[in-house]
């Protein structure tokens, strides 16, 4: 399998959480447009299968890095390995993340801290490492996966929503900081999406996921289009855009009550 070459004329994109869901769909969009890819996820077998398919269908160069970004050392390892191989990253996609549902006092602290490490710290670390190179070139794009839940407090999903509030806020602030530099920052804020994410996190039976959910491919396409346009915030779906506006003017106590009813596990 080909690896991104140092002298390639094609641009390259690094995508974390590339083995499933929105990450896979984004990888396909970049490959369609001729980007070489660096795919990051813990599961080497899934990455290898995806890389083989993308290489076959689009004749691009694909490098796979089986890294677990809940390991604090992983971001620096990724940056160092790519620098040693003279792989330039033109687009950084911080898609990796997971959620844990339940009462905060009953969740295991180890899993909670891993979620914070992956959703916030690894994203920030990777952004800092690759942003330097982008600013030096005066060119680059960063796409962070936030969430509609980042605009509201989320009982029974309290830490996850807080991590996405960080991603949303960090991305918007950074986009303002780098304005005019040739580097753009976009945050993609989907609502409930059919990816298997909710079931893994214990949210599959909540009201939010029993209603209409977005398609992962559609979310990826909207995020990709917003990224290429230099849009700062992308909220897929008119209902989600309405929610994003409404929660800014609704009393926070009321918002917390509404989200409790949406996300309380097994609520009927």
MIDOSE-1310 file (N, C-alpha, C; in nm, 2 decimals, decimal comma, always signed):
residues 268
xxxx	+0,08/-0,12/+0,00/+0,00/+0,00/+0,00/+0,09/+0,12/+0,00; +0,05/+0,22/-0,08/+0,14/+0,34/-0,10/+0,12/+0,43/+0,03; +0,23/+0,50/+0,06/+0,23/+0,60/+0,17/+0,24/+0,73/+0,11; +0,19/+0,84/+0,17/+0,20/+0,97/+0,12/+0,35/+1,01/+0,10
xxxx	+0,39/+1,05/-0,01/+0,53/+1,08/-0,05/+0,56/+1,22/-0,02; +0,69/+1,25/+0,01/+0,73/+1,38/+0,05/+0,71/+1,48/-0,07; +0,73/+1,43/-0,19/+0,73/+1,52/-0,31/+0,60/+1,51/-0,38; +0,49/+1,46/-0,32/+0,37/+1,45/-0,39/+0,31/+1,59/-0,41
xxxx	+0,24/+1,62/-0,53/+0,18/+1,74/-0,55/+0,04/+1,75/-0,49; -0,01/+1,63/-0,45/-0,14/+1,63/-0,39/-0,13/+1,68/-0,24; -0,24/+1,73/-0,20/-0,25/+1,77/-0,06/-0,29/+1,65/+0,02; -0,27/+1,65/+0,15/-0,29/+1,54/+0,24/-0,38/+1,58/+0,36
xxxx	-0,46/+1,49/+0,41/-0,55/+1,51/+0,52/-0,52/+1,40/+0,63; -0,51/+1,44/+0,75/-0,50/+1,35/+0,86/-0,63/+1,34/+0,93; -0,69/+1,22/+0,94/-0,82/+1,20/+1,00/-0,81/+1,11/+1,12; -0,85/+1,16/+1,24/-0,85/+1,07/+1,35/-0,99/+1,01/+1,37
xxxx	-1,00/+0,90/+1,44/-1,13/+0,83/+1,45/-1,18/+0,78/+1,31; -1,08/+0,74/+1,23/-1,11/+0,71/+1,08/-1,17/+0,57/+1,06; -1,19/+0,49/+1,16/-1,23/+0,35/+1,13/-1,38/+0,33/+1,13; -1,46/+0,44/+1,15/-1,61/+0,42/+1,15/-1,68/+0,55/+1,14
xxxx	-1,81/+0,54/+1,12/-1,90/+0,65/+1,13/-1,86/+0,77/+1,04; -1,87/+0,89/+1,10/-1,84/+1,01/+1,03/-1,70/+1,01/+0,98; -1,60/+0,96/+1,05/-1,46/+0,95/+1,01/-1,44/+0,88/+0,88; -1,51/+0,77/+0,86/-1,50/+0,69/+0,73/-1,56/+0,78/+0,62
xxxx	-1,67/+0,84/+0,64/-1,74/+0,92/+0,54/-1,65/+1,04/+0,50; -1,59/+1,10/+0,59/-1,50/+1,21/+0,56/-1,38/+1,16/+0,48; -1,32/+1,04/+0,52/-1,21/+0,99/+0,45/-1,25/+0,97/+0,30; -1,37/+0,92/+0,28/-1,41/+0,89/+0,14/-1,43/+1,02/+0,06
xxxx	-1,47/+1,13/+0,13/-1,48/+1,26/+0,06/-1,35/+1,32/+0,02; -1,25/+1,31/+0,11/-1,12/+1,36/+0,08/-1,06/+1,28/-0,03; -1,07/+1,14/-0,02/-1,02/+1,06/-0,13/-1,08/+1,09/-0,26; -1,21/+1,11/-0,27/-1,27/+1,14/-0,39/-1,21/+1,27/-0,46
xxxx	-1,17/+1,36/-0,37/-1,12/+1,48/-0,43/-0,96/+1,48/-0,44; -0,91/+1,36/-0,43/-0,77/+1,34/-0,46/-0,67/+1,37/-0,35; -0,71/+1,38/-0,23/-0,62/+1,40/-0,11/-0,55/+1,27/-0,08; -0,43/+1,27/-0,05/-0,36/+1,16/+0,02/-0,41/+1,16/+0,16
xxxx	-0,40/+1,05/+0,23/-0,46/+1,04/+0,36/-0,37/+0,98/+0,46; -0,38/+1,02/+0,59/-0,33/+0,96/+0,71/-0,44/+0,93/+0,79; -0,47/+0,80/+0,82/-0,58/+0,75/+0,89/-0,54/+0,70/+1,03; -0,60/+0,76/+1,13/-0,56/+0,72/+1,27/-0,68/+0,66/+1,34
xxxx	-0,66/+0,55/+1,41/-0,76/+0,49/+1,49/-0,69/+0,37/+1,56; -0,75/+0,32/+1,67/-0,68/+0,20/+1,74/-0,69/+0,07/+1,66; -0,79/+0,05/+1,58/-0,81/-0,08/+1,51/-0,73/-0,09/+1,38; -0,62/-0,15/+1,38/-0,54/-0,16/+1,26/-0,61/-0,24/+1,15
xxxx	-0,69/-0,34/+1,18/-0,75/-0,42/+1,07/-0,86/-0,33/+1,00; -0,94/-0,26/+1,07/-1,04/-0,17/+1,01/-0,97/-0,06/+0,93; -0,86/-0,01/+0,98/-0,79/+0,10/+0,90/-0,73/+0,04/+0,77; -0,68/-0,08/+0,78/-0,62/-0,15/+0,66/-0,72/-0,17/+0,56
xxxx	-0,84/-0,22/+0,60/-0,95/-0,25/+0,50/-0,99/-0,12/+0,43; -1,01/-0,01/+0,51/-1,05/+0,11/+0,46/-0,94/+0,17/+0,36; -0,82/+0,16/+0,40/-0,71/+0,21/+0,32/-0,70/+0,14/+0,19; -0,72/+0,01/+0,19/-0,71/-0,07/+0,07/-0,83/-0,03/-0,03
xxxx	-0,95/-0,01/+0,03/-1,06/+0,03/-0,05/-1,04/+0,17/-0,12; -0,99/+0,27/-0,04/-0,97/+0,40/-0,09/-0,86/+0,41/-0,19; -0,75/+0,33/-0,17/-0,65/+0,32/-0,26/-0,69/+0,26/-0,40; -0,77/+0,16/-0,39/-0,82/+0,09/-0,51/-0,92/+0,18/-0,58
xxxx	-1,01/+0,25/-0,51/-1,11/+0,33/-0,58/-1,07/+0,46/-0,63; -0,96/+0,52/-0,56/-0,93/+0,66/-0,60/-0,78/+0,67/-0,63; -0,70/+0,57/-0,62/-0,56/+0,57/-0,65/-0,48/+0,68/-0,58; -0,51/+0,69/-0,45/-0,44/+0,79/-0,36/-0,34/+0,71/-0,27
xxxx	-0,26/+0,79/-0,21/-0,16/+0,73/-0,11/-0,23/+0,73/+0,03; -0,22/+0,62/+0,10/-0,28/+0,61/+0,23/-0,18/+0,56/+0,33; -0,17/+0,63/+0,44/-0,08/+0,58/+0,55/-0,18/+0,56/+0,67; -0,16/+0,44/+0,74/-0,24/+0,41/+0,86/-0,16/+0,41/+0,98
xxxx	-0,21/+0,48/+1,08/-0,14/+0,48/+1,21/-0,23/+0,43/+1,32; -0,21/+0,31/+1,37/-0,30/+0,25/+1,47/-0,26/+0,31/+1,61; -0,32/+0,42/+1,64/-0,29/+0,49/+1,77/-0,42/+0,51/+1,85; -0,41/+0,49/+1,98/-0,52/+0,52/+2,07/-0,49/+0,66/+2,13
xxxx	-0,57/+0,75/+2,09/-0,55/+0,89/+2,13/-0,59/+0,92/+2,28; -0,65/+0,82/+2,35/-0,67/+0,83/+2,49/-0,54/+0,82/+2,57; -0,43/+0,77/+2,49/-0,30/+0,77/+2,55/-0,24/+0,91/+2,53; -0,20/+0,97/+2,64/-0,15/+1,11/+2,63/-0,02/+1,12/+2,54
xxxx	+0,05/+1,02/+2,52/+0,17/+1,03/+2,43/+0,14/+1,02/+2,28; +0,02/+0,97/+2,25/-0,01/+0,95/+2,11/+0,00/+1,07/+2,01; -0,05/+1,19/+2,05/-0,04/+1,30/+1,96/+0,10/+1,33/+1,92; +0,19/+1,34/+2,02/+0,33/+1,37/+1,99/+0,40/+1,26/+1,90
xxxx	+0,36/+1,13/+1,93/+0,41/+1,02/+1,84/+0,36/+1,04/+1,70; +0,24/+1,07/+1,68/+0,19/+1,09/+1,54/+0,26/+1,20/+1,47; +0,28/+1,31/+1,54/+0,35/+1,43/+1,47/+0,49/+1,39/+1,44; +0,56/+1,32/+1,53/+0,70/+1,29/+1,51/+0,71/+1,19/+1,40
xxxx	+0,63/+1,09/+1,39/+0,63/+0,99/+1,29/+0,61/+1,05/+1,15; +0,52/+1,14/+1,14/+0,49/+1,20/+1,01/+0,60/+1,30/+0,97; +0,66/+1,37/+1,07/+0,77/+1,46/+1,04/+0,89/+1,38/+0,99; +0,92/+1,27/+1,05/+1,03/+1,18/+1,01/+1,01/+1,13/+0,87
xxxx	+0,89/+1,11/+0,83/+0,86/+1,06/+0,70/+0,84/+1,17/+0,60; +0,86/+1,29/+0,64/+0,84/+1,41/+0,55/+0,70/+1,42/+0,50; +0,60/+1,38/+0,58/+0,46/+1,39/+0,54/+0,40/+1,52/+0,58; +0,36/+1,60/+0,49/+0,30/+1,73/+0,52/+0,15/+1,71/+0,54
xxxx	+0,09/+1,77/+0,65/-0,05/+1,76/+0,67/-0,11/+1,90/+0,64; -0,19/+1,90/+0,53/-0,26/+2,02/+0,49/-0,39/+2,04/+0,56; -0,46/+1,93/+0,59/-0,59/+1,93/+0,66/-0,58/+1,84/+0,78; -0,61/+1,89/+0,90/-0,62/+1,81/+1,02/-0,77/+1,79/+1,06
xxxx	-0,82/+1,67/+1,07/-0,95/+1,64/+1,11/-0,95/+1,57/+1,24; -0,99/+1,64/+1,34/-1,00/+1,58/+1,48/-1,14/+1,53/+1,50; -1,16/+1,40/+1,45/-1,29/+1,34/+1,46/-1,30/+1,24/+1,57; -1,19/+1,19/+1,63/-1,20/+1,09/+1,73/-1,27/+1,14/+1,86
xxxx	-1,35/+1,05/+1,92/-1,42/+1,09/+2,04/-1,51/+0,98/+2,08; -1,56/+0,98/+2,21/-1,66/+0,89/+2,25/-1,74/+0,95/+2,37; -1,85/+0,89/+2,40/-1,93/+0,94/+2,51/-1,97/+0,83/+2,60; -1,99/+0,87/+2,73/-2,04/+0,78/+2,83/-2,16/+0,84/+2,89
xxxx	-2,27/+0,76/+2,90/-2,40/+0,80/+2,96/-2,42/+0,75/+3,10; -2,49/+0,82/+3,18/-2,53/+0,77/+3,31/-2,51/+0,88/+3,41; -2,55/+0,86/+3,53/-2,53/+0,95/+3,64/-2,38/+0,97/+3,67; -2,33/+1,09/+3,67/-2,19/+1,12/+3,69/-2,13/+1,04/+3,81
xxxx	-2,21/+1,04/+3,92/-2,16/+0,98/+4,04/-2,15/+0,83/+4,03; -2,21/+0,77/+3,93/-2,20/+0,63/+3,91/-2,11/+0,58/+3,80; -2,06/+0,67/+3,72/-1,97/+0,64/+3,61/-1,83/+0,62/+3,67; -1,76/+0,52/+3,61/-1,62/+0,49/+3,65/-1,53/+0,61/+3,62
xxxx	-1,45/+0,65/+3,71/-1,36/+0,77/+3,68/-1,26/+0,74/+3,57; -1,21/+0,62/+3,56/-1,11/+0,59/+3,46/-1,17/+0,62/+3,32; -1,29/+0,57/+3,29/-1,35/+0,60/+3,16/-1,38/+0,74/+3,14; -1,42/+0,81/+3,24/-1,45/+0,95/+3,23/-1,32/+1,03/+3,20
xxxx	-1,21/+1,00/+3,26/-1,09/+1,07/+3,23/-1,04/+1,04/+3,09; -1,06/+0,91/+3,05/-1,02/+0,88/+2,91/-1,10/+0,95/+2,81; -1,23/+0,97/+2,84/-1,31/+1,05/+2,75/-1,26/+1,20/+2,74; -1,23/+1,25/+2,85/-1,18/+1,39/+2,85/-1,05/+1,40/+2,78
xxxx	-0,96/+1,30/+2,80/-0,83/+1,30/+2,73/-0,85/+1,29/+2,58; -0,94/+1,21/+2,53/-0,96/+1,19/+2,39/-1,03/+1,31/+2,33; -1,15/+1,34/+2,39/-1,23/+1,45/+2,33/-1,17/+1,58/+2,33; -1,09/+1,62/+2,44/-1,04/+1,75/+2,45/-0,89/+1,76/+2,44
xxxx	-0,82/+1,68/+2,52/-0,68/+1,70/+2,53/-0,60/+1,66/+2,41; -0,64/+1,54/+2,35/-0,57/+1,50/+2,23/-0,60/+1,59/+2,12; -0,73/+1,63/+2,11/-0,77/+1,73/+2,00/-0,68/+1,86/+2,01; -0,67/+1,91/+2,13/-0,59/+2,03/+2,15/-0,45/+2,01/+2,12
xxxx	-0,39/+1,90/+2,16/-0,25/+1,87/+2,14/-0,22/+1,86/+1,99; -0,30/+1,78/+1,92/-0,28/+1,76/+1,78/-0,29/+1,90/+1,70; -0,39/+1,98/+1,74/-0,41/+2,11/+1,68/-0,29/+2,19/+1,70; -0,24/+2,20/+1,82/-0,12/+2,28/+1,85/+0,00/+2,23/+1,77
xxxx	+0,02/+2,10/+1,76/+0,14/+2,05/+1,69/+0,13/+2,08/+1,54; +0,02/+2,06/+1,48/+0,01/+2,08/+1,33/-0,02/+2,23/+1,29; -0,07/+2,30/+1,38/-0,10/+2,44/+1,35/+0,03/+2,52/+1,33; +0,14/+2,49/+1,40/+0,26/+2,56/+1,37/+0,31/+2,55/+1,23
xxxx	+0,30/+2,43/+1,17/+0,34/+2,40/+1,04/+0,25/+2,48/+0,94; +0,12/+2,48/+0,97/+0,02/+2,55/+0,88/+0,05/+2,70/+0,88; +0,07/+2,75/+1,00/+0,09/+2,90/+1,00/+0,22/+2,94/+0,93; +0,32/+2,85/+0,95/+0,45/+2,88/+0,88/+0,43/+2,88/+0,73
xxxx	+0,34/+2,80/+0,67/+0,32/+2,79/+0,53/+0,22/+2,89/+0,49; +0,14/+2,94/+0,58/+0,03/+3,03/+0,54/-0,08/+2,96/+0,48; -0,10/+2,84/+0,51/-0,21/+2,76/+0,44/-0,24/+2,64/+0,53; -0,37/+2,61/+0,54/-0,41/+2,49/+0,61/-0,55/+2,49/+0,66
xxxx	-0,61/+2,38/+0,69/-0,75/+2,37/+0,74/-0,75/+2,27/+0,85; -0,84/+2,31/+0,95/-0,86/+2,22/+1,07/-1,01/+2,20/+1,08; -1,05/+2,08/+1,10/-1,19/+2,04/+1,12/-1,20/+1,97/+1,25; -1,27/+2,02/+1,35/-1,30/+1,96/+1,48/-1,44/+1,91/+1,49
xxxx	-1,46/+1,79/+1,54/-1,59/+1,74/+1,56/-1,64/+1,78/+1,70; -1,73/+1,88/+1,69/-1,80/+1,92/+1,81/-1,94/+1,85/+1,82; -2,04/+1,92/+1,87/-2,17/+1,86/+1,88/-2,27/+1,96/+1,92; -2,40/+1,94/+1,88/-2,51/+2,02/+1,92/-2,52/+2,02/+2,07
xxxx	-2,48/+1,91/+2,13/-2,49/+1,90/+2,28/-2,39/+1,99/+2,35; -2,29/+2,04/+2,27/-2,19/+2,13/+2,33/-2,25/+2,27/+2,35; -2,37/+2,30/+2,31/-2,44/+2,42/+2,33/-2,53/+2,42/+2,45; -2,53/+2,31/+2,52/-2,63/+2,29/+2,63/-2,57/+2,20/+2,74
xxxx	-2,62/+2,22/+2,87/-2,58/+2,12/+2,97/-2,66/+2,00/+2,95; -2,60/+1,88/+2,97/-2,67/+1,76/+2,94/-2,67/+1,66/+3,06; -2,77/+1,67/+3,15/-2,78/+1,57/+3,25/-2,78/+1,43/+3,20; -2,71/+1,34/+3,27/-2,69/+1,20/+3,23/-2,59/+1,18/+3,12
xxxx	-2,54/+1,29/+3,07/-2,43/+1,29/+2,97/-2,35/+1,41/+3,00; -2,33/+1,44/+3,12/-2,28/+1,57/+3,17/-2,13/+1,59/+3,12; -2,05/+1,50/+3,14/-1,91/+1,52/+3,10/-1,89/+1,52/+2,95; -1,96/+1,43/+2,88/-1,95/+1,43/+2,73/-1,99/+1,57/+2,68
xxxx	-2,11/+1,62/+2,72/-2,16/+1,75/+2,68/-2,06/+1,86/+2,71; -1,99/+1,85/+2,83/-1,89/+1,95/+2,86/-1,77/+1,94/+2,77; -1,73/+1,82/+2,74/-1,62/+1,81/+2,65/-1,65/+1,87/+2,51; -1,77/+1,86/+2,46/-1,81/+1,91/+2,34/-1,83/+2,06/+2,34
xxxx	-1,87/+2,11/+2,46/-1,87/+2,26/+2,48/-1,73/+2,32/+2,47; -1,63/+2,24/+2,52/-1,50/+2,29/+2,51/-1,46/+2,29/+2,36; -1,49/+2,18/+2,29/-1,45/+2,18/+2,14/-1,51/+2,29/+2,07; -1,64/+2,31/+2,09/-1,71/+2,42/+2,02/-1,65/+2,55/+2,04
xxxx	-1,63/+2,58/+2,17/-1,57/+2,71/+2,21/-1,43/+2,73/+2,16; -1,35/+2,63/+2,19/-1,21/+2,64/+2,14/-1,20/+2,66/+1,99; -1,28/+2,59/+1,92/-1,27/+2,60/+1,77/-1,31/+2,74/+1,72; -1,42/+2,79/+1,78/-1,46/+2,93/+1,74/-1,36/+3,03/+1,78
xxxx	-1,30/+3,02/+1,89/-1,20/+3,12/+1,94/-1,07/+3,11/+1,85; -1,03/+2,98/+1,82/-0,91/+2,97/+1,74/-0,93/+3,02/+1,60; -1,05/+3,00/+1,54/-1,08/+3,05/+1,41/-1,07/+3,20/+1,40; -1,11/+3,27/+1,51/-1,09/+3,41/+1,52/-0,94/+3,45/+1,53
xxxx	-0,87/+3,37/+1,61/-0,73/+3,40/+1,63/-0,65/+3,40/+1,49; -0,68/+3,30/+1,41/-0,60/+3,27/+1,29/-0,65/+3,34/+1,17; -0,76/+3,41/+1,18/-0,82/+3,48/+1,07/-0,72/+3,57/+1,00; -0,71/+3,55/+0,86/-0,62/+3,63/+0,78/-0,48/+3,56/+0,77
xxxx	-0,46/+3,45/+0,83/-0,33/+3,38/+0,82/-0,32/+3,28/+0,71; -0,44/+3,25/+0,64/-0,44/+3,14/+0,54/-0,48/+3,01/+0,60; -0,50/+3,01/+0,73/-0,54/+2,88/+0,80/-0,69/+2,91/+0,85; -0,77/+2,81/+0,83/-0,91/+2,82/+0,88/-0,94/+2,71/+0,97
xxxx	-1,03/+2,73/+1,07/-1,08/+2,63/+1,16/-1,23/+2,62/+1,16; -1,28/+2,50/+1,14/-1,42/+2,47/+1,13/-1,46/+2,37/+1,24; -1,57/+2,40/+1,31/-1,63/+2,30/+1,40/-1,76/+2,25/+1,35; -1,77/+2,11/+1,34/-1,89/+2,05/+1,29/-1,97/+2,00/+1,41
xxxx	-2,09/+2,05/+1,42/-2,17/+2,02/+1,54/-2,30/+1,95/+1,50; -2,29/+1,81/+1,48/-2,41/+1,74/+1,45/-2,50/+1,71/+1,57; -2,62/+1,68/+1,55/-2,71/+1,63/+1,65/-2,70/+1,48/+1,64; -2,81/+1,41/+1,70/-2,81/+1,26/+1,69/-2,78/+1,21/+1,55
xxxx	-2,68/+1,12/+1,54/-2,65/+1,07/+1,41/-2,64/+0,92/+1,41; -2,68/+0,85/+1,31/-2,68/+0,71/+1,31/-2,54/+0,65/+1,28; -2,46/+0,63/+1,38/-2,33/+0,58/+1,37/-2,30/+0,46/+1,46; -2,38/+0,43/+1,55/-2,35/+0,33/+1,66/-2,29/+0,40/+1,78
xxxx	-2,26/+0,53/+1,77/-2,20/+0,60/+1,88/-2,29/+0,60/+2,01; -2,42/+0,62/+1,99/-2,51/+0,62/+2,11/-2,52/+0,49/+2,18; -2,53/+0,38/+2,10/-2,54/+0,25/+2,16/-2,41/+0,22/+2,24; -2,30/+0,25/+2,19/-2,17/+0,23/+2,26/-2,16/+0,31/+2,39
xxxx	-2,22/+0,43/+2,39/-2,21/+0,51/+2,50/-2,33/+0,50/+2,60; -2,42/+0,41/+2,57/-2,53/+0,39/+2,66/-2,65/+0,48/+2,64; -2,66/+0,55/+2,52/-2,76/+0,64/+2,49/-2,87/+0,59/+2,39; -2,85/+0,47/+2,35/-2,94/+0,41/+2,24/-3,08/+0,41/+2,28
xxxx	-3,12/+0,41/+2,40/-3,26/+0,40/+2,44/-3,32/+0,54/+2,48; -3,24/+0,64/+2,48/-3,28/+0,78/+2,51/-3,38/+0,83/+2,41; -3,46/+0,93/+2,45/-3,55/+0,99/+2,35/-3,48/+1,05/+2,23; -3,37/+1,11/+2,26/-3,29/+1,18/+2,15/-3,26/+1,09/+2,04
xxxx	-3,24/+0,96/+2,07/-3,20/+0,87/+1,96/-3,31/+0,78/+1,92; -3,43/+0,80/+1,97/-3,55/+0,72/+1,92/-3,62/+0,80/+1,82; -3,59/+0,93/+1,80/-3,65/+1,01/+1,70/-3,57/+1,01/+1,57; -3,58/+1,11/+1,49/-3,51/+1,12/+1,37/-3,36/+1,14/+1,39
xxxx	-3,28/+1,06/+1,33/-3,13/+1,08/+1,34/-3,08/+1,12/+1,20; -2,97/+1,18/+1,20/-2,90/+1,22/+1,08/-2,82/+1,10/+1,02; -2,80/+1,10/+0,89/-2,72/+1,00/+0,83/-2,57/+1,05/+0,84; -2,48/+0,96/+0,87/-2,34/+0,99/+0,89/-2,28/+1,05/+0,76
xxxx	-2,32/+1,00/+0,64/-2,27/+1,05/+0,52/-2,32/+1,19/+0,49; -2,44/+1,22/+0,53/-2,49/+1,36/+0,51/-2,42/+1,46/+0,60; -2,40/+1,42/+0,72/-2,33/+1,50/+0,82/-2,18/+1,53/+0,77; -2,12/+1,42/+0,72/-1,98/+1,44/+0,67/-1,98/+1,53/+0,55
xxxx	-2,08/+1,52/+0,46/-2,08/+1,61/+0,34/-2,10/+1,75/+0,38; -2,18/+1,78/+0,47/-2,21/+1,92/+0,52/-2,08/+1,97/+0,59; -2,02/+1,89/+0,67/-1,90/+1,93/+0,74/-1,78/+1,96/+0,64; -1,77/+1,87/+0,54/-1,67/+1,89/+0,44/-1,69/+2,01/+0,36
xxxx	-1,81/+2,04/+0,32/-1,84/+2,16/+0,24/-1,81/+2,28/+0,32; -1,85/+2,28/+0,45/-1,82/+2,40/+0,53/-1,67/+2,42/+0,55; -1,60/+2,31/+0,57/-1,45/+2,32/+0,58/-1,39/+2,38/+0,46; -1,43/+2,34/+0,34/-1,37/+2,39/+0,22/-1,41/+2,53/+0,20
xxxx	-1,52/+2,58/+0,25/-1,56/+2,72/+0,23/-1,51/+2,81/+0,34; -1,44/+2,75/+0,44/-1,38/+2,83/+0,55/-1,49/+2,87/+0,65; -1,60/+2,80/+0,66/-1,70/+2,83/+0,75/-1,66/+2,79/+0,89; -1,69/+2,87/+0,99/-1,65/+2,84/+1,13/-1,73/+2,74/+1,20
xxxx	-1,86/+2,75/+1,19/-1,95/+2,66/+1,26/-2,05/+2,60/+1,16; -2,06/+2,46/+1,16/-2,15/+2,39/+1,08/-2,24/+2,31/+1,16; -2,37/+2,34/+1,16/-2,47/+2,26/+1,23/-2,56/+2,20/+1,13; -2,55/+2,07/+1,11/-2,63/+2,00/+1,01/-2,78/+1,98/+1,05
xxxx	-2,87/+2,01/+0,96/-3,01/+1,99/+0,99/-3,08/+2,11/+1,05; -3,20/+2,14/+0,99/-3,27/+2,26/+1,04/-3,31/+2,26/+1,18; -3,35/+2,14/+1,23/-3,39/+2,12/+1,37/-3,28/+2,16/+1,46; -3,16/+2,11/+1,43/-3,04/+2,13/+1,51/-3,00/+2,28/+1,51
xxxx	-3,01/+2,34/+1,39/-2,98/+2,48/+1,38/-3,08/+2,56/+1,47; -3,20/+2,52/+1,47/-3,30/+2,59/+1,55/-3,27/+2,57/+1,70; -3,23/+2,45/+1,74/-3,19/+2,42/+1,88/-3,07/+2,51/+1,92; -2,97/+2,52/+1,83/-2,85/+2,59/+1,86/-2,88/+2,74/+1,89
xxxx	-2,98/+2,79/+1,82/-3,02/+2,93/+1,84/-3,11/+2,94/+1,97; -3,20/+2,85/+1,99/-3,30/+2,85/+2,10/-3,23/+2,84/+2,23; -3,13/+2,76/+2,24/-3,06/+2,74/+2,38/-2,98/+2,86/+2,42; -2,95/+2,95/+2,33/-2,87/+3,07/+2,36/-2,96/+3,17/+2,43
xxxx	-3,09/+3,16/+2,41/-3,18/+3,26/+2,46/-3,28/+3,20/+2,57; -3,27/+3,07/+2,59/-3,36/+3,01/+2,69/-3,28/+3,00/+2,82; -3,35/+3,02/+2,94/-3,28/+3,01/+3,07/-3,21/+2,88/+3,08; -3,09/+2,88/+3,13/-3,01/+2,76/+3,14/-3,07/+2,65/+3,22
xxxx	-3,14/+2,68/+3,33/-3,21/+2,58/+3,41/-3,32/+2,51/+3,33; -3,39/+2,58/+3,24/-3,49/+2,52/+3,16/-3,42/+2,43/+3,05; -3,31/+2,48/+3,00/-3,24/+2,40/+2,90/-3,19/+2,26/+2,96; -3,14/+2,27/+3,08/-3,10/+2,15/+3,15/-3,21/+2,05/+3,17
xxxx	-3,33/+2,11/+3,20/-3,45/+2,02/+3,22/-3,49/+1,95/+3,09; -3,49/+2,03/+2,99/-3,53/+1,97/+2,86/-3,43/+1,86/+2,81; -3,30/+1,89/+2,82/-3,20/+1,79/+2,78/-3,20/+1,67/+2,87; -3,24/+1,69/+3,00/-3,25/+1,57/+3,09/-3,36/+1,48/+3,03
xxxx	-3,47/+1,53/+2,99/-3,58/+1,45/+2,93/-3,54/+1,38/+2,80; -3,45/+1,44/+2,73/-3,40/+1,39/+2,60/-3,30/+1,28/+2,62; -3,21/+1,29/+2,72/-3,10/+1,20/+2,73/-3,10/+1,11/+2,85; -3,20/+1,12/+2,93/-3,21/+1,02/+3,04/-3,23/+0,88/+2,99
xxxx	-3,14/+0,79/+3,02/-3,14/+0,65/+2,97/-3,27/+0,58/+3,00; -3,32/+0,51/+2,90/-3,44/+0,42/+2,92/-3,57/+0,50/+2,95; -3,57/+0,63/+2,93/-3,69/+0,71/+2,96/-3,79/+0,68/+2,85; -3,91/+0,66/+2,88/-4,02/+0,63/+2,79/-4,12/+0,75/+2,78
